[in-house]
Amino acid sequence: MTRLAVVYYSSKGTIDTLARRCADTAERLGAEVRLRHVHELAPLQAINADERWRAHVEATADEPPATVDDVLWADAVLLGTPTRFGNLAGQLMAFLESLGPQWREGLLAHKVYAGFTASASGPSQECTLLSLYTTIHHFGGVVVTPSSLEHELGLDELTERVLAVAHALEDAA
């Protein structure tokens, strides 16, 4: 059985919704799944100034946060982030940067990785995914790219392709 970690950051719930869809699709396809959000790093003043942001932080407060062990456990990792000026959200980047010791040991290589994002401006989504792929390439990971950046059209297909590639790599090992 393929093990999939869906690791994401979501401020107001959009990426959370997409991450849950990926997790549901993967479970339906027979994968063992860990759905994990990364820690919120924004100051409370900023969070409390936005009703949706505060509500989302409160709604996910009791859910398990992402850990290094979740990534090490997984055969495949789906990473979700909102677009921030064409880059990853700082919260997800901080989590990825925390994987430095595991990267140095080669423990992140040969895993299947993919990313998903959402933003109000389409072109920034491609930039965000390219930023993410730079990190994944550095890990030595196998990148599976989306066929569509539309939320509903490409997400199930991306999840299916990630699992198929991870399964093929397992069979080849």
N, C-alpha and C positions, 0 to 999 in steps of 0.2 A: 504494500500500500504506500503510495506517495504521500510524503509529509509536506504540507504547505503552510508557511507562516505568512499571514497577511499583516504587515506592519505599516501603520499609517499615522499621519497627523491630520487632525481636522479641528478647525477653530469653531465653526458654526454648524457643522453636521453634514455638509455636502459630501466630503470625502468619507466620512463615517458611513453614510448610506451606500456609497460605491464599494467600500471595503466589505461591508456586510453582504452585498450582492456577490462579490468575488468569493467570499467564504461559503455562502450558500450554494453557489454553483459548484465549487470544488467538492463540498460534502456530497452533493447530489451525484457527482461523478465518482464517488468512492474514495476521495482523499481524506486523510486525517488532517484536520485544520486547527491552527491556533490563530485567532483573531486578536491582535494586540495594537493598542494605541501607544504612541510615544508621549512622554511627559510634556505637560504644558510648561513653557518657560516664560511666557509673557507676564508682565506685572499685573497684579490683581486690579490695579486702577484701570488699566486698559481693558481687561476682561469685563469688569463690572460696568464699564461705560457702554457696552454693547449687550443688549438684552439676549440676542440669539447666542452670542459667544458664551455669556454667563450660563445660560440654560444648558448649552451643550456640555460645558465643563462639569456642571452639576450632574447631568444625566449619565455621564461616563465615569464619574469619580470612583465608583466601586468596581469597575472593570479592570482586569489585569493589564498592567503596563507591559510594553515590550521590554525584553531583556536580551542580553547577548545569547543566553541559552536557547531562546526561541529561534534565532538565526542559525545557530550551530545544529540544532535539532532537525531543521528543515532540509528537504531535498531541493525545494524551490521556495522563493521568497517573492511575494508581490508587495511592492512599496507604493504607498499612496500619499500624495501631498498636494495641497493647494499651490497655485502658482504665486510666487512672490517676486515681482519684477523680473519674470523670466527665469527664476531660480526656484530651488526647493525652499520650503518653509524652513526657517532656522531650527525649529524643533526636530524635524526629521534629520536635517544635516548633523545636528549635535549627536543624535543617536548613532548615525552612521560613523561619525568620527570616533565614537566610543568603541568601535570595533577594531581599532588600530592594533591592539595586541593579537587578536585573532587573525587579522590580515597578515601580520608579520610571521605567524606560524603557518600560514597557508591554509587555514581552516575555512576560509570563505570562498576559495577557488572551487571550480567545477560544480558549483550549484547553479541552478537556473534562476534568473532574476527577470522581473518585468516591473514596469511602473505604470501608474495611472494618475491622472490629475484632473483638475477642473479649474476654470477661471472664467471671468466675464469677457476676456479678450482671447480669441482663438490662437493667434500666432504665439502668444507667450506659452501655451501648452507645449508646443514642440520644443521651445528653448528649455523649459523645465525638464522635460524628459531627456533631452541631450545632456543637461547638467547631471542628472541622475545616472545616465549611462556611463559618464566619465568615471564616476565612483565605482560602478559595477565592473567596468573594464579593469580598473585598478585592483579590484578584489580578485580578478581572474575568473569572473563569473561568465556564464553563458546568457546572453541577452535575448529575450523574446520581445519583439516590438509589437505594438498594437496595430491593427489594420484600420482602425478608425478611432478618432478622439471623441466621438460622440458617446455620451454616457451609456445609453441604452443599446446602441448598435454593436459596439466593439468589446464591451466588458466581458460578456459571457464567452465570446470567442477567444479573447486574450487568456482568460483563465483556463479554458480547455487546451489551448496551445501550450501554455506553461506546463500543465500536467503531462501532456503528451511528450514534450521534450524531456522533462524530468524522468518519466517512465523509460524513455528510450535510452537515456544515459545510465539508468539503473541496470537495464538489460545488457548494455555494452560492458559494464564493469565486471 
